[in-house]
Amino acid sequence: MSRRIELVTLFLVDALAFGAANWMHFMVRFEWQWFGIPEVYPVGMLLVSGTLMIYWLTIFTFFGLYRERHADSRFDELVSLFKVVSIGILILVFAIYIDALQPGSTRLAILFYWAAVFACTAVGRIVVRSVQKSLVTRGFGTHNALVVGWSDRVEQLYREVGQYPEAGLNIVGAVRLERNGFHGRDGVPSDFTDTRARPETFLGDSGNSGDTSDVLTTVRTSAVSKSIEALPDLIDELEIQDVLIALGSEDQDALMEVLRLCDGKPVRLKLVPDFYSVVGGMARTEHMYGLPLIEVLPEPMPAWEQSTKRLLDALVSTIVLLVGLPVWILIGILIRLTSPGPAIYRQQRVGRNGRSFTMYKFRTMHENAEATSGPVWATEDDPRYTPIGRWLRKTRLDEIPQFWNVLKGDMSLVGPRPERPYFVERLAEEIPLYSRRHRVKPGITGWAQVKWKYDASLADVRQKVKYDLFYIENMSLRMDFKILFRTIRTAVAGKGR
């Protein structure tokens, strides 16, 4: 099933499960009185049940139970469900059931409600996932996958994937490499010329794999490339969701080239297991219905921290924009009075997964400041600043309109600073792994901003990329608060530039 249908189905099934659990708890405790005669008979159970249903749906969303779990184990999902339901019950105990500290029947009633919620939602999830599994084995809802690797390993992996249709991977393209064609990025050609590659051996010829041709979709000849540089275009053209990397344990340079080309693309990277020793802490093992794969660069933050981060983004942005509205209007008027041009400056920036968006700032430079020079970085004593612009930069108040970007979801409070497409294209060619910054939402402030100065040269950018990558690999709410504290301190002291 499609992602939209999956979400709607899960919401409906979970809502029915919560309703069933609430009804069972009501009947067992108040009608059948299994745990003794209750002291208070509830009024308005329909309202209470609806409120609890909304509560549980919110808890499930907050802890990531509606994230995509393509071809994941049903048992693993039940374990996650067990943890989230237990946490939800504990919250209810402290928030609502004050009499839980009393001995006797109340504790048993709460225990029964926990079991009812878990059992009902577990049954619903198992039914939905079983239907999904059945559809996937019939070719519905599969992920488009692309294989990258040496010719012999590409064909081997193609056959292995065919033995696990439950994994939901539909190989629609391949980049077949020649072992003596790759020599890294230090001035030596990075194209892979595979003179041995014969596309027809990959297109439906399953070799000794038996009936794999009955399971897998035939790959188009045009989707088989001999050049590693074709990888980004194939990902876009074929709408790839998973890239399977079939390399050997000695192929560090080839892996790094694949990672570089996939940076900023909305794809999941999976390796053949014997490469685990090379990627170290950047990977985690997983089994997709028996198909052993290793996911590279998984989500940097757990689901509950991501939800909390987004909630804080929306809450703080709303407060800043509304509470300081008179001040922001006054700043806008001062900008208009001291220099011709609009108060708000709009500019295209590159965001998560390489998508462009319009970023807003209070204008700090004269209008058409780059008309003669073209795109250039600002400097500390830049003559293009307006009379009020330098002060806005020092106090970081020029960033205030970006809280609207945060509220819209284009940006976050904390993250790598978004750059213009012009500079992104140049820097991605000059700096290895630069595009990895696009794995997360850009931010108003970031680790690089509190640790380094404004970009004035390529050396500055290289240093800031190191800080950005460090942040991405160590993302946490604790680190976000640390960065926000340092940013506020810098703004109050007027040490910004």
Secondary structure, 3 states (H helix, E strand, C coil): CCHHHHHHHHHHHHHHHHHHHHHHHHHHHHHCCCCCCCCCCCCCHHHHHHHHHHHHHHHHHHCCCCCCCCCCCHHHHHHHHHHHHHHHHHHHHHHCCHHHHCCCHHHHHHHHHHHHHHHHHHHHHHHHHHHHHHHHHCCCCCEEEEEEEEHHHHHHHHHHHHCCHHHCEEEEEEEEECHHHCCCCCCCCCCCCCCCCCHHHHCCCCCCCCCHHHHCCCCCHHHEECCHHHHHHHHHHCCCCEEEEECCCCCHHHHHHHHHHHCCCCCEEEECHHHHHHHHHHEEEEEECCEEEEEECCCCCCHHHHHHHHHHHHHHHHHHHHHCHHHHHHHHHHHHHHCCCCCEEEEEEECHHHCEEEEEEECCECCCCCCCCCCCCCCCCCCCECCCHHHHHHHCHHHCCHHHHHHHCCCEEECCCCECHHHHHHHHHHCCCHHHHHHCCCEEECHHHHHCCCCCCHHHHHHHHHHHHHHHHCCCHHHHHHHHHHHHHHHHHCCCC
